[in-house]
């Protein structure tokens, strides 16, 4: 526990309320829809299935290793992002990334050179780019970082939203997933005043930091809620798992569950999606989604982050590439 990419068409993302852009992307790819499941999201079978997956290949209770893994990733970003062509960046990448590290993401390349190329491309798209960390997580052998790529760190409505997830083994990155999308300028289409990055939720009563056991419980809870809604199309989960006034940071989705209910009751057709990689740290749960039944090397459609507190989802962020991360 630790405490060339293209702009997404606005028309597609207007239909997004949660991870809907990912769903529409899958629809264009012709992924067939799946029938609803009958297993309740909080049943022992569902919980056991979620605990057995989630992408981590090691136990999720080794706090010391999680902190060490997070330190590897954050140091790599601090040394290499600003000048990926520098000798320091090259050395940091060679030290931190396995030569055969697998990469998932549009245009992503494997190994140390792949991440440096990603950083160089960020600078080409955003002149004067700086990397501003917004959220981090470490769980099992997975580390995640949610950040803004911008020339103006004081303005969260500029640049790009990005998120990378890494798998580490023996202190080295062996796999990574990359997501990014442009930050819309001006007033959000949703009417929200919050940005794609801001933290707004304040609990009614302050509570201690979650234990490793509570983090895992939150992960299973959020993954099951996601799958129940977007794979099984069971809208009743919104009344059981979400705060009716939950805070939404998708720029085209209003706050609260009413918009989600309207999206599903409007007869929209989209392929079934499910979380296939997930991690929890503090009160945040991160999920990477694919079409139902996808293989590990099939495209990933979106990264979602949920704040879970008091047994409900209270806040949500996402990064949805225009093209699924392959």
MARVEXDREN-794274 format. One record per residue (C-alpha): x, y, z; residue in one letter; chain. Coordinates in steps of 0.02 Angstrom, whole numbers. Layout:
+--------+--------+--------+------+-------+
:     xx :     yy :     zz : rest : kette :
+--------+--------+--------+------+-------+
:      X :      Y :      Z :    A :     A :
...
+--------+--------+--------+------+-------+
This chain:
+--------+--------+--------+------+-------+
:     xx :     yy :     zz : rest : kette :
+--------+--------+--------+------+-------+
:      0 :      0 :      0 :    X :     A :
:     69 :    173 :    -45 :    X :     A :
:    -37 :    305 :    -13 :    X :     A :
:     68 :    465 :  -1704 :    X :     A :
:    -93 :    481 :  -1577 :    X :     A :
:   -252 :    566 :  -1638 :    X :     A :
:   -385 :    668 :  -1554 :    X :     A :
:   -542 :    572 :  -1505 :    X :     A :
:   -694 :    626 :  -1609 :    X :     A :
:   -808 :    728 :  -1498 :    X :     A :
:   -963 :    644 :  -1569 :    X :     A :
:   -901 :    475 :  -1512 :    X :     A :
:   -852 :    535 :  -1340 :    X :     A :
:  -1016 :    628 :  -1315 :    X :     A :
:  -1099 :    458 :  -1301 :    X :     A :
:   -973 :    413 :  -1167 :    X :     A :
:  -1032 :    426 :   -991 :    X :     A :
:   -907 :    316 :   -906 :    X :     A :
:   -800 :    214 :  -1023 :    X :     A :
:   -921 :    228 :  -1167 :    X :     A :
:   -791 :    289 :  -1289 :    X :     A :
:   -704 :    124 :  -1266 :    X :     A :
:   -868 :     35 :  -1302 :    X :     A :
:   -898 :    132 :  -1461 :    X :     A :
:   -721 :     98 :  -1519 :    X :     A :
:   -753 :    -88 :  -1495 :    X :     A :
:   -917 :    -71 :  -1588 :    X :     A :
:   -826 :     -3 :  -1739 :    X :     A :
:   -713 :   -154 :  -1733 :    X :     A :
:   -863 :   -267 :  -1747 :    X :     A :
:   -846 :   -353 :  -1578 :    X :     A :
:  -1006 :   -450 :  -1545 :    X :     A :
:  -1114 :   -408 :  -1396 :    X :     A :
:  -1129 :   -537 :  -1258 :    X :     A :
:  -1282 :   -596 :  -1165 :    X :     A :
:  -1311 :   -543 :   -984 :    X :     A :
:  -1239 :   -646 :   -843 :    X :     A :
:  -1338 :   -711 :   -697 :    X :     A :
:  -1199 :   -711 :   -566 :    X :     A :
:  -1227 :   -566 :   -443 :    X :     A :
:  -1074 :   -451 :   -433 :    X :     A :
:  -1055 :   -479 :   -246 :    X :     A :
:  -1079 :   -668 :   -250 :    X :     A :
:   -937 :   -781 :   -188 :    X :     A :
:   -910 :   -846 :   -366 :    X :     A :
:   -893 :   -671 :   -438 :    X :     A :
:   -777 :   -615 :   -300 :    X :     A :
:   -668 :   -770 :   -318 :    X :     A :
:   -656 :   -744 :   -506 :    X :     A :
:   -602 :   -564 :   -485 :    X :     A :
:   -475 :   -606 :   -350 :    X :     A :
:   -398 :   -738 :   -463 :    X :     A :
:   -371 :   -614 :   -606 :    X :     A :
:   -335 :   -429 :   -614 :    X :     A :
:   -168 :   -444 :   -700 :    X :     A :
:    -49 :   -458 :   -552 :    X :     A :
:     60 :   -613 :   -559 :    X :     A :
:    112 :   -602 :   -376 :    X :     A :
:     23 :   -575 :   -210 :    X :     A :
:    -50 :   -404 :   -176 :    X :     A :
:      5 :   -387 :      6 :    X :     A :
:    192 :   -352 :     -5 :    X :     A :
:    197 :   -168 :     39 :    X :     A :
:    387 :   -153 :     36 :    X :     A :
:    402 :   -222 :   -141 :    X :     A :
:    257 :   -113 :   -200 :    X :     A :
:    343 :     44 :   -132 :    X :     A :
:    508 :     -7 :   -212 :    X :     A :
:    423 :    -36 :   -380 :    X :     A :
:    336 :    132 :   -371 :    X :     A :
:    503 :    216 :   -335 :    X :     A :
:    578 :    136 :   -491 :    X :     A :
:    440 :    208 :   -601 :    X :     A :
:    432 :    381 :   -524 :    X :     A :
:    621 :    401 :   -532 :    X :     A :
:    621 :    347 :   -715 :    X :     A :
:    492 :    480 :   -758 :    X :     A :
:    584 :    614 :   -659 :    X :     A :
:    750 :    578 :   -747 :    X :     A :
:    693 :    534 :   -922 :    X :     A :
:    535 :    631 :   -968 :    X :     A :
:    605 :    807 :   -985 :    X :     A :
:    747 :    758 :  -1103 :    X :     A :
:    726 :    579 :  -1167 :    X :     A :
:    876 :    597 :  -1283 :    X :     A :
:    996 :    636 :  -1141 :    X :     A :
:   1129 :    516 :  -1080 :    X :     A :
:   1046 :    517 :   -908 :    X :     A :
:    880 :    466 :   -984 :    X :     A :
:    960 :    328 :  -1085 :    X :     A :
:   1050 :    260 :   -932 :    X :     A :
:    894 :    268 :   -823 :    X :     A :
:    791 :    176 :   -953 :    X :     A :
:    923 :     41 :   -975 :    X :     A :
:    931 :     16 :   -787 :    X :     A :
:    742 :     16 :   -757 :    X :     A :
:    670 :    -72 :   -911 :    X :     A :
:    705 :   -249 :   -970 :    X :     A :
:    772 :   -260 :  -1148 :    X :     A :
:    625 :   -368 :  -1201 :    X :     A :
:    491 :   -274 :  -1103 :    X :     A :
:    320 :   -293 :  -1188 :    X :     A :
:    227 :   -133 :  -1238 :    X :     A :
:     40 :   -109 :  -1264 :    X :     A :
:    -19 :     52 :  -1344 :    X :     A :
:    -41 :    133 :  -1514 :    X :     A :
:    131 :    157 :  -1587 :    X :     A :
:    218 :     92 :  -1431 :    X :     A :
:    382 :      2 :  -1450 :    X :     A :
:    459 :   -129 :  -1336 :    X :     A :
:    607 :   -112 :  -1220 :    X :     A :
:    695 :     42 :  -1149 :    X :     A :
:    695 :    131 :  -1317 :    X :     A :
:    506 :    114 :  -1328 :    X :     A :
:    469 :    219 :  -1174 :    X :     A :
:    597 :    350 :  -1223 :    X :     A :
:    518 :    360 :  -1395 :    X :     A :
:    349 :    384 :  -1310 :    X :     A :
:    418 :    530 :  -1209 :    X :     A :
:    498 :    606 :  -1366 :    X :     A :
:    331 :    595 :  -1457 :    X :     A :
:    247 :    682 :  -1311 :    X :     A :
:    366 :    829 :  -1334 :    X :     A :
:    333 :    833 :  -1520 :    X :     A :
:    145 :    846 :  -1493 :    X :     A :
:    152 :    967 :  -1345 :    X :     A :
:    282 :   1104 :  -1365 :    X :     A :
:    370 :   1137 :  -1201 :    X :     A :
:    292 :    982 :  -1124 :    X :     A :
:    308 :    951 :   -938 :    X :     A :
:    245 :    798 :   -846 :    X :     A :
:    132 :    833 :   -696 :    X :     A :
:     90 :    681 :   -588 :    X :     A :
:    -91 :    674 :   -531 :    X :     A :
:   -114 :    498 :   -456 :    X :     A :
:     -2 :    348 :   -429 :    X :     A :
:    -31 :    169 :   -372 :    X :     A :
:     67 :     12 :   -334 :    X :     A :
:    -18 :   -157 :   -308 :    X :     A :
:     61 :   -328 :   -325 :    X :     A :
:    186 :   -317 :   -468 :    X :     A :
:     90 :   -174 :   -551 :    X :     A :
:    124 :     14 :   -543 :    X :     A :
:     12 :    148 :   -619 :    X :     A :
:     36 :    334 :   -648 :    X :     A :
:    -96 :    461 :   -704 :    X :     A :
:    -22 :    623 :   -768 :    X :     A :
:    -44 :    781 :   -871 :    X :     A :
:     70 :    823 :  -1017 :    X :     A :
:     67 :   1012 :  -1030 :    X :     A :
:    169 :   1169 :  -1060 :    X :     A :
:     71 :   1256 :   -921 :    X :     A :
:     62 :   1154 :   -760 :    X :     A :
:    -49 :   1287 :   -681 :    X :     A :
:   -191 :   1252 :   -805 :    X :     A :
:   -271 :   1079 :   -799 :    X :     A :
:   -370 :   1117 :   -957 :    X :     A :
:   -217 :   1111 :  -1069 :    X :     A :
:   -113 :    975 :  -1153 :    X :     A :
:   -152 :    791 :  -1137 :    X :     A :
:   -214 :    669 :  -1006 :    X :     A :
:   -106 :    513 :   -995 :    X :     A :
:    -91 :    355 :   -894 :    X :     A :
:     39 :    217 :   -898 :    X :     A :
:     33 :     50 :   -808 :    X :     A :
:    190 :    -54 :   -781 :    X :     A :
:    225 :   -232 :   -726 :    X :     A :
:    390 :   -255 :   -636 :    X :     A :
:    492 :   -409 :   -598 :    X :     A :
:    648 :   -403 :   -487 :    X :     A :
:    649 :   -214 :   -493 :    X :     A :
:    636 :   -198 :   -682 :    X :     A :
:    490 :   -153 :   -795 :    X :     A :
:    442 :   -303 :   -901 :    X :     A :
:    275 :   -244 :   -972 :    X :     A :
:    186 :    -78 :   -995 :    X :     A :
:     19 :    -10 :  -1054 :    X :     A :
:      1 :    168 :  -1123 :    X :     A :
:   -154 :    278 :  -1137 :    X :     A :
:   -175 :    462 :  -1182 :    X :     A :
:   -302 :    584 :  -1251 :    X :     A :
:   -307 :    773 :  -1282 :    X :     A :
:   -381 :    881 :  -1144 :    X :     A :
:   -531 :    977 :  -1213 :    X :     A :
:   -510 :   1165 :  -1202 :    X :     A :
:   -637 :   1283 :  -1126 :    X :     A :
:   -795 :   1235 :  -1033 :    X :     A :
:   -825 :   1048 :  -1018 :    X :     A :
:   -963 :    981 :  -1130 :    X :     A :
:  -1036 :    897 :   -975 :    X :     A :
:  -1064 :   1065 :   -892 :    X :     A :
:   -950 :   1012 :   -750 :    X :     A :
:   -830 :   1141 :   -681 :    X :     A :
:   -705 :   1005 :   -628 :    X :     A :
:   -560 :    955 :   -740 :    X :     A :
:   -500 :    786 :   -801 :    X :     A :
:   -377 :    781 :   -654 :    X :     A :
:   -450 :    870 :   -503 :    X :     A :
:   -485 :    781 :   -338 :    X :     A :
:   -653 :    839 :   -269 :    X :     A :
:   -723 :    706 :   -155 :    X :     A :
:   -716 :    741 :     32 :    X :     A :
:   -784 :    606 :    148 :    X :     A :
:   -914 :    657 :    276 :    X :     A :
:   -803 :    582 :    411 :    X :     A :
:   -614 :    565 :    390 :    X :     A :
:   -561 :    384 :    395 :    X :     A :
:   -390 :    299 :    413 :    X :     A :
:   -295 :    247 :    257 :    X :     A :
:   -360 :     79 :    192 :    X :     A :
:   -264 :    -77 :    239 :    X :     A :
:   -201 :   -196 :    106 :    X :     A :
:   -353 :   -305 :    141 :    X :     A :
:   -472 :   -157 :    117 :    X :     A :
:   -383 :   -107 :    -43 :    X :     A :
:   -411 :   -281 :   -113 :    X :     A :
:   -593 :   -276 :    -60 :    X :     A :
:   -611 :   -108 :   -150 :    X :     A :
:   -528 :   -179 :   -307 :    X :     A :
:   -644 :   -328 :   -315 :    X :     A :
:   -794 :   -215 :   -281 :    X :     A :
:   -753 :    -89 :   -418 :    X :     A :
:   -705 :   -220 :   -548 :    X :     A :
:   -866 :   -315 :   -517 :    X :     A :
:   -967 :   -153 :   -530 :    X :     A :
:   -881 :   -111 :   -695 :    X :     A :
:   -908 :   -284 :   -769 :    X :     A :
:  -1089 :   -292 :   -709 :    X :     A :
:  -1127 :   -127 :   -796 :    X :     A :
:  -1025 :   -137 :   -956 :    X :     A :
:  -1015 :   -323 :   -986 :    X :     A :
:  -1180 :   -383 :   -914 :    X :     A :
:  -1282 :   -222 :   -943 :    X :     A :
:  -1360 :   -236 :   -770 :    X :     A :
:  -1404 :    -54 :   -735 :    X :     A :
:  -1466 :    -96 :   -561 :    X :     A :
:  -1283 :    -96 :   -506 :    X :     A :
:  -1289 :     93 :   -514 :    X :     A :
:  -1409 :     96 :   -367 :    X :     A :
:  -1305 :    -28 :   -267 :    X :     A :
:  -1124 :     21 :   -302 :    X :     A :
:  -1123 :    207 :   -346 :    X :     A :
:  -1152 :    365 :   -247 :    X :     A :
:  -1302 :    446 :   -338 :    X :     A :
:  -1202 :    609 :   -342 :    X :     A :
:  -1034 :    532 :   -386 :    X :     A :
:   -906 :    651 :   -460 :    X :     A :
:   -864 :    629 :   -643 :    X :     A :
:   -704 :    691 :   -728 :    X :     A :
:   -743 :    629 :   -903 :    X :     A :
:   -761 :    797 :   -996 :    X :     A :
:   -923 :    749 :  -1084 :    X :     A :
:  -1011 :    659 :   -940 :    X :     A :
:  -1111 :    750 :   -805 :    X :     A :
:  -1093 :    709 :   -621 :    X :     A :
:  -1210 :    581 :   -543 :    X :     A :
:  -1286 :    415 :   -596 :    X :     A :
:  -1436 :    487 :   -689 :    X :     A :
:  -1332 :    513 :   -847 :    X :     A :
:  -1271 :    333 :   -844 :    X :     A :
:  -1448 :    269 :   -823 :    X :     A :
:  -1503 :    375 :   -970 :    X :     A :
:  -1362 :    309 :  -1078 :    X :     A :
:  -1410 :    128 :  -1048 :    X :     A :
:  -1598 :    154 :  -1057 :    X :     A :
:  -1581 :    246 :  -1222 :    X :     A :
:  -1558 :     85 :  -1319 :    X :     A :
:  -1376 :    115 :  -1362 :    X :     A :
:  -1291 :    -35 :  -1441 :    X :     A :
:  -1110 :    -74 :  -1399 :    X :     A :
:   -999 :   -225 :  -1373 :    X :     A :
:   -975 :   -302 :  -1202 :    X :     A :
:   -820 :   -239 :  -1111 :    X :     A :
:   -736 :   -303 :   -954 :    X :     A :
:   -591 :   -259 :   -840 :    X :     A :
:   -441 :   -371 :   -872 :    X :     A :
:   -302 :   -282 :   -777 :    X :     A :
:   -335 :   -194 :   -612 :    X :     A :
:   -248 :   -127 :   -459 :    X :     A :
:   -295 :    -38 :   -299 :    X :     A :
:   -197 :     83 :   -191 :    X :     A :
:   -270 :    191 :    -53 :    X :     A :
:   -451 :    225 :    -97 :    X :     A :
:   -421 :    219 :   -286 :    X :     A :
:   -452 :     71 :   -401 :    X :     A :
:   -379 :     69 :   -577 :    X :     A :
:   -448 :    -41 :   -717 :    X :     A :
:   -393 :    -75 :   -896 :    X :     A :
:   -534 :   -136 :  -1006 :    X :     A :
:   -546 :   -247 :  -1160 :    X :     A :
:   -686 :   -326 :  -1261 :    X :     A :
:   -758 :   -476 :  -1170 :    X :     A :
:   -655 :   -633 :  -1200 :    X :     A :
:   -506 :   -536 :  -1271 :    X :     A :
:   -332 :   -608 :  -1266 :    X :     A :
:   -194 :   -521 :  -1168 :    X :     A :
:   -118 :   -447 :  -1326 :    X :     A :
:   -284 :   -386 :  -1397 :    X :     A :
:   -318 :   -197 :  -1392 :    X :     A :
:   -356 :   -110 :  -1227 :    X :     A :
:   -493 :     20 :  -1244 :    X :     A :
:   -480 :    130 :  -1090 :    X :     A :
:   -406 :    157 :   -919 :    X :     A :
:   -528 :    204 :   -780 :    X :     A :
:   -494 :    259 :   -602 :    X :     A :
:   -627 :    247 :   -466 :    X :     A :
:   -625 :    318 :   -291 :    X :     A :
:   -708 :    195 :   -172 :    X :     A :
:   -760 :    252 :      1 :    X :     A :
:   -888 :    186 :    123 :    X :     A :
:   -939 :     45 :      6 :    X :     A :
:   -982 :    157 :   -142 :    X :     A :
:   -897 :    227 :   -296 :    X :     A :
:   -882 :    414 :   -262 :    X :     A :
:   -772 :    483 :   -402 :    X :     A :
:   -711 :    433 :   -576 :    X :     A :
:   -573 :    481 :   -698 :    X :     A :
:   -529 :    400 :   -865 :    X :     A :
:   -408 :    408 :  -1011 :    X :     A :
:   -483 :    349 :  -1175 :    X :     A :
:   -370 :    345 :  -1329 :    X :     A :
:   -446 :    378 :  -1499 :    X :     A :
:   -374 :    211 :  -1554 :    X :     A :
:   -376 :     64 :  -1432 :    X :     A :
:   -206 :     25 :  -1358 :    X :     A :
:   -148 :   -136 :  -1442 :    X :     A :
+--------+--------+--------+------+-------+
